[in-house]
Amino acid sequence: MGLAGCKIDSVVDITGKICPYTVMEVRDALKGIETGQVLEVITDYKPAATESIPNFCQKKKYPVEVIENSDATFRLLIKKEE
C-alpha cells in the first residue's frame, strides 16, 4: 500500500516558494511530527516536487510519494522514519 492510503498527520503548504526554502520548510515540518507519522506537502514548484524534496527524503530514508495534480500543483506524502 502506498502512502496515499495513509492518514495525514500534518500539512505544509509551500505554494509560491522556491528552493532552498522549499526543503527548509519541509525539514522544519518533519521536525514537528513523530516517527511513523505522515506529512503532506503542497507545492507548485516542480523542481522541488520532483527533485529537491524527494532527494532530501532519500538521504533521510523517508518514504515519499509524489502526486501531480491536474492544476499544476503537487502533493508529496512523506512518512517520517527512524
PyMOL CGO cylinders between C-alpha atoms (Angstrom):
from pymol import cmd
from pymol.cgo import CYLINDER

trace = [
    CYLINDER, 0.00, 0.00, 0.00, 1.35, 3.42, -0.92, 0.3, 1, 1, 1, 1, 1, 1,
    CYLINDER, 1.35, 3.42, -0.92, 1.32, 6.46, 1.28, 0.3, 1, 1, 1, 1, 1, 1,
    CYLINDER, 1.32, 6.46, 1.28, -1.80, 7.79, -0.50, 0.3, 1, 1, 1, 1, 1, 1,
    CYLINDER, -1.80, 7.79, -0.50, -3.88, 5.47, 1.68, 0.3, 1, 1, 1, 1, 1, 1,
    CYLINDER, -3.88, 5.47, 1.68, -2.29, 6.61, 4.93, 0.3, 1, 1, 1, 1, 1, 1,
    CYLINDER, -2.29, 6.61, 4.93, -3.70, 9.04, 7.48, 0.3, 1, 1, 1, 1, 1, 1,
    CYLINDER, -3.70, 9.04, 7.48, -2.25, 12.55, 7.03, 0.3, 1, 1, 1, 1, 1, 1,
    CYLINDER, -2.25, 12.55, 7.03, -0.91, 13.85, 10.35, 0.3, 1, 1, 1, 1, 1, 1,
    CYLINDER, -0.91, 13.85, 10.35, 0.29, 17.29, 9.26, 0.3, 1, 1, 1, 1, 1, 1,
    CYLINDER, 0.29, 17.29, 9.26, 0.12, 19.53, 6.17, 0.3, 1, 1, 1, 1, 1, 1,
    CYLINDER, 0.12, 19.53, 6.17, 2.54, 22.20, 4.97, 0.3, 1, 1, 1, 1, 1, 1,
    CYLINDER, 2.54, 22.20, 4.97, 1.65, 24.42, 2.00, 0.3, 1, 1, 1, 1, 1, 1,
    CYLINDER, 1.65, 24.42, 2.00, 4.76, 25.81, 0.33, 0.3, 1, 1, 1, 1, 1, 1,
    CYLINDER, 4.76, 25.81, 0.33, 2.97, 27.10, -2.77, 0.3, 1, 1, 1, 1, 1, 1,
    CYLINDER, 2.97, 27.10, -2.77, 4.81, 30.09, -4.24, 0.3, 1, 1, 1, 1, 1, 1,
    CYLINDER, 4.81, 30.09, -4.24, 8.14, 29.21, -2.59, 0.3, 1, 1, 1, 1, 1, 1,
    CYLINDER, 8.14, 29.21, -2.59, 11.29, 28.11, -4.41, 0.3, 1, 1, 1, 1, 1, 1,
    CYLINDER, 11.29, 28.11, -4.41, 14.48, 26.33, -3.39, 0.3, 1, 1, 1, 1, 1, 1,
    CYLINDER, 14.48, 26.33, -3.39, 16.14, 26.32, -0.96, 0.3, 1, 1, 1, 1, 1, 1,
    CYLINDER, 16.14, 26.32, -0.96, 13.12, 27.48, 1.07, 0.3, 1, 1, 1, 1, 1, 1,
    CYLINDER, 13.12, 27.48, 1.07, 11.00, 24.52, -0.01, 0.3, 1, 1, 1, 1, 1, 1,
    CYLINDER, 11.00, 24.52, -0.01, 13.36, 21.95, 1.51, 0.3, 1, 1, 1, 1, 1, 1,
    CYLINDER, 13.36, 21.95, 1.51, 13.95, 24.07, 4.61, 0.3, 1, 1, 1, 1, 1, 1,
    CYLINDER, 13.95, 24.07, 4.61, 10.21, 24.28, 5.31, 0.3, 1, 1, 1, 1, 1, 1,
    CYLINDER, 10.21, 24.28, 5.31, 9.74, 20.55, 4.76, 0.3, 1, 1, 1, 1, 1, 1,
    CYLINDER, 9.74, 20.55, 4.76, 12.68, 19.81, 7.07, 0.3, 1, 1, 1, 1, 1, 1,
    CYLINDER, 12.68, 19.81, 7.07, 11.20, 22.03, 9.78, 0.3, 1, 1, 1, 1, 1, 1,
    CYLINDER, 11.20, 22.03, 9.78, 7.73, 20.50, 9.37, 0.3, 1, 1, 1, 1, 1, 1,
    CYLINDER, 7.73, 20.50, 9.37, 9.18, 16.99, 9.69, 0.3, 1, 1, 1, 1, 1, 1,
    CYLINDER, 9.18, 16.99, 9.69, 10.86, 18.00, 12.96, 0.3, 1, 1, 1, 1, 1, 1,
    CYLINDER, 10.86, 18.00, 12.96, 7.39, 18.79, 14.30, 0.3, 1, 1, 1, 1, 1, 1,
    CYLINDER, 7.39, 18.79, 14.30, 5.90, 15.33, 13.76, 0.3, 1, 1, 1, 1, 1, 1,
    CYLINDER, 5.90, 15.33, 13.76, 6.56, 11.97, 15.39, 0.3, 1, 1, 1, 1, 1, 1,
    CYLINDER, 6.56, 11.97, 15.39, 8.26, 8.95, 13.82, 0.3, 1, 1, 1, 1, 1, 1,
    CYLINDER, 8.26, 8.95, 13.82, 5.73, 6.98, 11.78, 0.3, 1, 1, 1, 1, 1, 1,
    CYLINDER, 5.73, 6.98, 11.78, 3.54, 10.00, 11.02, 0.3, 1, 1, 1, 1, 1, 1,
    CYLINDER, 3.54, 10.00, 11.02, 2.83, 11.30, 7.51, 0.3, 1, 1, 1, 1, 1, 1,
    CYLINDER, 2.83, 11.30, 7.51, 3.40, 14.86, 6.31, 0.3, 1, 1, 1, 1, 1, 1,
    CYLINDER, 3.40, 14.86, 6.31, 1.54, 16.19, 3.27, 0.3, 1, 1, 1, 1, 1, 1,
    CYLINDER, 1.54, 16.19, 3.27, 3.38, 18.88, 1.30, 0.3, 1, 1, 1, 1, 1, 1,
    CYLINDER, 3.38, 18.88, 1.30, 1.60, 21.06, -1.27, 0.3, 1, 1, 1, 1, 1, 1,
    CYLINDER, 1.60, 21.06, -1.27, 3.74, 22.91, -3.83, 0.3, 1, 1, 1, 1, 1, 1,
    CYLINDER, 3.74, 22.91, -3.83, 3.55, 24.45, -7.27, 0.3, 1, 1, 1, 1, 1, 1,
    CYLINDER, 3.55, 24.45, -7.27, 7.32, 24.40, -7.82, 0.3, 1, 1, 1, 1, 1, 1,
    CYLINDER, 7.32, 24.40, -7.82, 8.10, 21.36, -9.99, 0.3, 1, 1, 1, 1, 1, 1,
    CYLINDER, 8.10, 21.36, -9.99, 11.87, 21.19, -9.28, 0.3, 1, 1, 1, 1, 1, 1,
    CYLINDER, 11.87, 21.19, -9.28, 11.14, 20.93, -5.56, 0.3, 1, 1, 1, 1, 1, 1,
    CYLINDER, 11.14, 20.93, -5.56, 8.41, 18.33, -6.07, 0.3, 1, 1, 1, 1, 1, 1,
    CYLINDER, 8.41, 18.33, -6.07, 10.37, 16.13, -8.45, 0.3, 1, 1, 1, 1, 1, 1,
    CYLINDER, 10.37, 16.13, -8.45, 13.98, 16.64, -7.32, 0.3, 1, 1, 1, 1, 1, 1,
    CYLINDER, 13.98, 16.64, -7.32, 14.87, 18.63, -4.19, 0.3, 1, 1, 1, 1, 1, 1,
    CYLINDER, 14.87, 18.63, -4.19, 12.33, 17.26, -1.71, 0.3, 1, 1, 1, 1, 1, 1,
    CYLINDER, 12.33, 17.26, -1.71, 12.50, 13.62, -2.92, 0.3, 1, 1, 1, 1, 1, 1,
    CYLINDER, 12.50, 13.62, -2.92, 16.33, 13.79, -2.78, 0.3, 1, 1, 1, 1, 1, 1,
    CYLINDER, 16.33, 13.79, -2.78, 16.17, 15.15, 0.78, 0.3, 1, 1, 1, 1, 1, 1,
    CYLINDER, 16.17, 15.15, 0.78, 13.79, 12.33, 1.75, 0.3, 1, 1, 1, 1, 1, 1,
    CYLINDER, 13.79, 12.33, 1.75, 16.03, 9.72, 0.12, 0.3, 1, 1, 1, 1, 1, 1,
    CYLINDER, 16.03, 9.72, 0.12, 19.01, 10.93, 2.16, 0.3, 1, 1, 1, 1, 1, 1,
    CYLINDER, 19.01, 10.93, 2.16, 16.90, 10.70, 5.34, 0.3, 1, 1, 1, 1, 1, 1,
    CYLINDER, 16.90, 10.70, 5.34, 15.50, 7.32, 4.24, 0.3, 1, 1, 1, 1, 1, 1,
    CYLINDER, 15.50, 7.32, 4.24, 11.93, 8.67, 4.47, 0.3, 1, 1, 1, 1, 1, 1,
    CYLINDER, 11.93, 8.67, 4.47, 9.42, 7.11, 2.07, 0.3, 1, 1, 1, 1, 1, 1,
    CYLINDER, 9.42, 7.11, 2.07, 7.97, 9.76, -0.26, 0.3, 1, 1, 1, 1, 1, 1,
    CYLINDER, 7.97, 9.76, -0.26, 5.18, 9.66, -2.82, 0.3, 1, 1, 1, 1, 1, 1,
    CYLINDER, 5.18, 9.66, -2.82, 4.74, 12.47, -5.37, 0.3, 1, 1, 1, 1, 1, 1,
    CYLINDER, 4.74, 12.47, -5.37, 1.27, 13.08, -6.81, 0.3, 1, 1, 1, 1, 1, 1,
    CYLINDER, 1.27, 13.08, -6.81, 0.88, 15.56, -9.68, 0.3, 1, 1, 1, 1, 1, 1,
    CYLINDER, 0.88, 15.56, -9.68, -2.50, 17.31, -9.64, 0.3, 1, 1, 1, 1, 1, 1,
    CYLINDER, -2.50, 17.31, -9.64, -4.31, 18.49, -12.76, 0.3, 1, 1, 1, 1, 1, 1,
    CYLINDER, -4.31, 18.49, -12.76, -3.93, 22.15, -11.71, 0.3, 1, 1, 1, 1, 1, 1,
    CYLINDER, -3.93, 22.15, -11.71, -0.09, 22.06, -11.97, 0.3, 1, 1, 1, 1, 1, 1,
    CYLINDER, -0.09, 22.06, -11.97, 0.37, 21.61, -8.23, 0.3, 1, 1, 1, 1, 1, 1,
    CYLINDER, 0.37, 21.61, -8.23, 1.94, 18.66, -6.50, 0.3, 1, 1, 1, 1, 1, 1,
    CYLINDER, 1.94, 18.66, -6.50, 1.17, 16.74, -3.32, 0.3, 1, 1, 1, 1, 1, 1,
    CYLINDER, 1.17, 16.74, -3.32, 4.03, 14.96, -1.64, 0.3, 1, 1, 1, 1, 1, 1,
    CYLINDER, 4.03, 14.96, -1.64, 3.36, 12.44, 1.09, 0.3, 1, 1, 1, 1, 1, 1,
    CYLINDER, 3.36, 12.44, 1.09, 6.34, 11.84, 3.35, 0.3, 1, 1, 1, 1, 1, 1,
    CYLINDER, 6.34, 11.84, 3.35, 6.49, 9.27, 6.14, 0.3, 1, 1, 1, 1, 1, 1,
    CYLINDER, 6.49, 9.27, 6.14, 8.92, 10.14, 8.92, 0.3, 1, 1, 1, 1, 1, 1,
    CYLINDER, 8.92, 10.14, 8.92, 11.07, 7.13, 9.78, 0.3, 1, 1, 1, 1, 1, 1,
    CYLINDER, 11.07, 7.13, 9.78, 13.73, 6.48, 12.42, 0.3, 1, 1, 1, 1, 1, 1,
]
cmd.load_cgo(trace, "trace")
